[in-house]
Amino acid sequence: MSVNKIQFHDMQSSSNEFLVDVMQGLSQRPASIPPKYFYDAKGSKLFDAITQLPEYYLTRTEIDILSANADEIARHVGTGSILVEPGGGSCAKVHILLDGLKPTTYVPMDISKDHLRLSAQELSVAFPWLEIHAIYTDFTRELRLPQSTPQGTLLAFFPGSSIGNFDPDGAVGFLTLIEDLVGSGGYLLIGVDLKKDKAILEAAYDDAAGITAQFNLNLLIRINRELDANFDITAWKHSSLYNEQLGRIEMHLVSKHNQVVTINNTSFSFTEGETIHTENSYKYSTDEFITLASRAGFQSDALWLGADKLFSVHLFRVPQNHVKVGS
Ligand code: AVJ
């Protein structure tokens, strides 16, 4: 049975982190909530729907780039690697790479347990030769491999422009964790959304069908359900704007009028027009991102662009002789 080839490792930490983060974020002005909390069961479904939208070019463009260049990626990295995917709960894009890359082991890391279990099982059926070590963890806090991971060149895969959720310094910090994980001679294959026309960017985050608006507002529905809160969902509206100066899409929830919300017996007041900042999605030119990754110790190995330069996929490597300052 292929199921013998799957191992599950639970490395999850605290349980009331969601409450702590929401209370903290809403106590500040401007108020904010970390975007990782979008992804409850409903939020994950809505995100899947977003990836199918005509305006949301990111997913389909990245899949096209990976499909067209899977063999070339494999030629760079070589076969027999250990493929690690932080946030790889759906194991979706990795399918494209597996036939060419032939890694011995795939290590998806995700907080969404059920999602990860099901997709790891599906993947194991489709690729019976592949060893899968699925890790339940919040990779934004913890990025380490289980002791039982076999030897081999490490390749981290971080698709989807998820790196855009960090601000640039945070992105360097996270890439440094990845650099540490893959070590000298290791690789990073990462999808990064490119700077482009403001109208194209804003449409991608404010679609005509209103799915992104639902995705944003679902955060309040989740808070009501899980944290004993009383947000009036109809009193908030979705907003998505490209901040050209900072090179990022900002998503906010805008208060339609003055209101008071109670969460876990604590009251929070919001005035009309006040916002809760729910997500940043940074966009980078190819040069900007290569410079950013170099701050984390990565060297550019290859770069692929999608049709109309809508999206980029970078392959980085940690130089063999790379010695870290201070170690
Ligand atoms: C999953 C963070 C890459 O920023 O494009 C999509 C999330 N938010 N529409 C992105 C998202 C609104 C997405 N990432």
Boltz pocket constraint, residues with backbone or C-beta under 6 A from the ligand:
constraints:
  - pocket:
      binder: B
      contacts: [[A, 50], [A, 58], [A, 160], [A, 161], [A, 162], [A, 163], [A, 164], [A, 165], [A, 204], [A, 205], [A, 212], [A, 215], [A, 279], [A, 280], [A, 281]]
      max_distance: 6.0
